[in-house]
Amino acid sequence: MGKNSIGIDLGTTYSCVGIWKDDKVEIIPNDHGNRFTPSYIAFSYAVRLIGENAKNQISMNPFNTIYDAKRLIGRQFNDPEVQLNMNYWPFQVIDMNGRPYIQVTYKGKIKQFSPVEILSMLLCKLKDSAEIYLKERVTVAVITVDSNYNDSQRQAIRDAANIAGLSILRLISGPIAAAIAYKLDNRISVEGNIVIVDFGGGSLDVSLITNIGEGVLEVMATAGDAHLGGEDFNKRIVNYFISEFKRKFKKDITTDKRALCRLRTACERAKCTLSSSKQAFIEIDSIFESIDFHTSLTRDVFINLNQDLIQRIIDPVEKVLRDARIDKSQIHEVILVGGSTRIPEIQKIISNFFNGKELNKSFNPDEVIAYGAAVKAACLSGVRSGKLDNILNIDVAPHSLGIESAGGIMNPIIKRNDTIPTRKSKIFTTDLDNQTNFIIKVYEGERVRTVDNNLLGEFELTDIPPAPKGVPQIEVTFDIDSSGFLEVLAFNKNSGQHNKFVVTNDKNRLSNKEIEQMIKDAMKYHSEDKNVKQKEQARNNFERYLGNLQNALQKTITWFDDNQGAEKEEYERKREYLINQVLSELEEFQINN
Ligand code: AMP
């Protein structure tokens, strides 16, 4: 597997893929030649579109163009985050047995897709780009996740990769990937404590990492805000202009999804412009009932609209400092990654928090995470290079993991921010005399009562030999790997019986049968897309061929009309020239097809 292990930054709004090649990282361009791909999928009457092609047609096909799917993974339909976002998305999200599914019309039929399936389509596209670039198959990847992803969300990414035909070498967090990239490229000047703020389209992810030296990067603490990203700024701007439109024209634009999509695209563009200019103009012709909407937004208004969101960026920064018990004066480097860190006000507030510290944003924020993931992929797949020798990272558990003890109390076995991989055990016993079975309920979360935490699953140790209460010694072991995947074992020390964790209660997870079906569908869609692409290519080539022939013929006819009295040799020479031109066009057409 060695050389073709890719690193993927699977982003809420954009995704990027890189590979270690010729002793350095190459960011792989997609079929448009772009180094990152919009995380958009669109369905139409004839085709499925992914990336730029999907994003570019959103205002014409708003109900069937999906973005932000990452915000849905590992969540229940009634999750407040899902409910809140549903009001803004033009596509429809439906409740399928408690899980959110996206409903679209594809090839004239109503179809439902799970968010995992949508992500798998994006992963498939990135894999394809890599295969075209490398001219070889790609089957393994390091994929980045938000560092505070819970078990369901990590499993969802694993399932999406599986459906896309990729096996996961490791899941690493965005900030860690960024730290690896900065480290490899010698962009971290000192050994010491680094705060990395990864602020993209969908979420905010902050890590405090210690650069121990000799290549070792140890995560001390992570924190984040899964409900804060560039998309939230877009929403505020959109709402502002909806009100302005109402005020100016006494009309409600929200009744027209197509108009809303056009407004959203214009607002995002304006937001990005405001990172380098003080004012941005919005000009959308015939947006609603033939009204032209021409307006503008200043940086000050943008800041006012988003003041509370901008302030919220400091909360996870304070939290990682608190958790790691490190004062902000002991932070040697502050690194910014993710598109939203381009906003000057965000930079200002972070720099001010660190007493005016200069921020390190020397790496391209759109590519740095895929870069780090590609380095990690090369390290893990055994690529030999002096540059990779010293790259090692130590990650931490994003949430506490434990089991329920009497009275519904959370009994943590692995604590949040414990270094991973790790294996930890605790001894439990029975509450009743002659108790023959012992139920182990596994939870993740920081709250004291288990009802407030997230139930991952439960299993039972049965046939415990009868004994007075408190006598059986049941050892429960939590084993968590470097990607954050958990296995739980229970062992009766008195009798030697043991049992492994089996997820029985994971409401969010797809079943094996569902995944198998999705793998089959993915192959079908992939081959349909390929056929459409090939057909399109053949059509374009033929059109170009006909055009060239027409051109040659037209030129000769014009010459003929203008030269009615030419000599015999001239006519013959022209005729031969035309035949040769037709033949060479034909030859070129045959070679290219
Ligand atoms: P990422 O997920 O890191 O690719 O970040 C994507 C987010 O960054 C989107 O919400 C973009 O609108 C936002 N973004 C990209 N460029 C800029 C910019 N120049 N100014 C403000 N936001 C930006």
Residues whose N, C-alpha, C, O or C-beta is under 5 A from the ligand:
A	BS01	AMP	G11 T12 T13 Y14 F199 G200 G201 G230 E231 E268 K271 C272 S275 G338 G339 S340 R342 I343 P365
